[in-house]
Amino acid sequence: MASGRSITRHGSWPPRSLTSCSSLPLQGATPPEATHLQAVQARAGGLGAAAFSPEGAAAPAARRRRFRSLGLGMRLGQLLVAMFPIATCAYAASENGRFDVKNSDESASCKPVYLTLDTGHMDVAPLMADVLRRHQVRVTFFAANERTKTGDGSLGTHWAPWWKARAAEGHEFASHTFDHAYWRADAPGASGAPAQFRVRPSAGPSEGKEFTWTARQYCEEISRAGARLQDITGKKPLPLFRAPGGKTSPQLLDAARSCGYAHVGWSPAGFLGDELPSDKYPNAVLLNKALQGVRAGDVLVAHLGIWSRQDPWAPAVLEPLITGLQSQGFCFRTLREHPQYKAWIDEQPLALKNPTGK
């Protein structure tokens, strides 16, 4: 769960300039190909039948029927030419054979934002999944094996089918450290010694205890959550991680990158406030703040249930937030498509580097 610390927004990404299906000449407008055919027909009509036959008006009835058939064929050809770009557009906008008007519009001119969801007590997870599915929104989940209201941990056996279903819907996954281990401080060591870190897990058998970990141990903690996600879903997680609370140091980030993981925080307006006390920050206030503050390119963060919030943020805010942003021209993308992380993801090997060097 996050503490409210955020990262600085790294610029913005304007809408992409792509050709839209809506630019096709539909609803009575004449495509260029059809205009050319009409011009040919007009010229032929102006010259008269004699232009096609030396017999002119005296051509036998069979010949006249042939010319009428030719005119019908040209009209059918005109219709097919006009329909071809429409059919092509419909095919390109389909996903698994299903035409999706919302997706075809979004791909042309949307302002992307990147909703990320960290694990929590999971009690609202099924409702949140329903909202995402209903509005065709894909997100990036950062998962740790946190204590839940139902089941044996958010990455336990009880919740495994839920994660598998999210993978089938096209969501992305990344590590939140397995035991939701908070970075507390860099641990001083001898000059030239490898970096070490004081950490405190908030889940698992060592919950609440403080340890000093090497960079290798911290990398193993990140990898452990990723391995569990892949085992459950059959989908390789992204080579990204989010430190619990967003708490890091430059040394910690360097250690994680050395074993193949880039850290993801969130944008200032992307802190959606679901961890804040609901008496001071009611849902209506949080929703209004997000709808006014979010900008294209922002990384947003919320959770699959917060223990301390009395008035649950989800799904009360999630659905109006999605529909409100969509009405402003925003669309939702996963971090696999984020300009800041895409190159990193593409560059990583199929197997992340083993921090032990083996």
C-alpha positions, 0 to 999 in steps of 0.5 A, a space after each residue: 500500500 502506498 504512503 502518499 509519496 509520489 513521483 514527478 510527472 515525466 512530461 505529457 504525451 499528446 494524442 497520436 495523429 492516426 487515421 480514423 475510421 470515422 474519416 471514411 466518406 460514409 453516409 452519402 458522401 462519394 468515395 474518390 473511386 466511385 467519383 471516378 466511375 461516375 465521371 466515366 459513366 457521365 462521359 459515356 452518356 454524353 457521347 451516346 450509344 454510338 460511341 460504343 457501337 457503330 450500329 448506334 441506336 439501331 443496335 438490336 435488342 440483345 445488344 442493348 440488353 448487353 449495354 444495360 447489363 454493363 451499366 448494372 455491373 458498373 453500378 455494382 462495382 461502384 457499390 463494392 468499391 465504396 464498401 471496401 474501406 468500410 469493411 477493411 476498417 471494421 476488420 481492423 477495429 475488431 478484436 477476436 472477431 468482435 467489432 468494438 466502436 469504443 476501441 476504434 475511436 480511442 486508437 485514433 485520438 485518445 489521451 492516454 492514462 495508466 491506471 495501476 492497482 496495488 494489492 490490498 485486502 481484496 474484498 472489493 477486487 471482484 467488484 473492481 474487476 466487474 467495473 474494468 470489464 464493463 468499461 473495457 479498461 486494462 490496467 497494470 496490477 502490482 501484486 504482493 502476497 498481502 493479508 486479505 479478508 478472505 483466503 490465504 493471502 492475495 497471491 494465495 490459492 484462494 485468489 489464484 482463479 481471480 488473477 488467472 481471469 484478469 490475465 485472460 482479459 489482457 491486464 498486465 502484472 508486476 511485482 510489489 515485493 512478495 511480503 510487501 517489504 517497505 524500504 526503511 533506510 540504506 544501511 551503512 557499511 564499510 567503504 566499497 562494500 555492496 549496498 544494503 538496506 533496512 526493510 520491514 515486511 508488512 505481510 508474511 511470517 516476518 510481518 513487522 520485523 526489521 531486517 538488513 538485506 543485501 541488494 541480492 536479497 531485495 532482488 530475490 524479494 521482487 522476483 519472488 512475487 513475479 514468479 508467483 504471478 507467472 505461476 498463477 496466470 501463465 503470463 510473464 510479468 513486466 520487468 517493473 516493480 513498485 516498492 511498497 509506499 513508493 519508498 525508495 532510495 537511489 541506491 535501492 533503485 540502482 540495485 533493482 535495475 542491476 537485476 532487471 527491474 525498473 521502479 514505477 511510482 505515480 504522477 502527482 495527480 495520479 495519487 487517487 487518495 484511497 488510503 486517506 481517511 474517509 472522514 477528511 477525504 470523502 469519496 466525492 472530494 477524491 473523485 472531483 480532485 482526480 477529474 480536475 487534475 489528471 493529465 495525459 500520460 499520468 500514472 494513477 494508483 489505487 488499491 484492491 482494498 484498504 483496511 483503514 478506510 471506513 468509506 470504501 473508495 472502490 467501487 464508489 469512485 472507480 466507475 465514475 472516475 473511469 467514465 468521467 475521464 473517458 468523457 474528457 477524451 482520456 483512454 486507459 493503457 497498461 504500462 507496457 505501452 507507457 513511453 517511459 517504460 516501453 523501451 526498458 520492457 522491450 530490452 529486457 531478456 526473456 529471463 531476468 538477470 539472476 542477482 546471485 550471478 549464477 
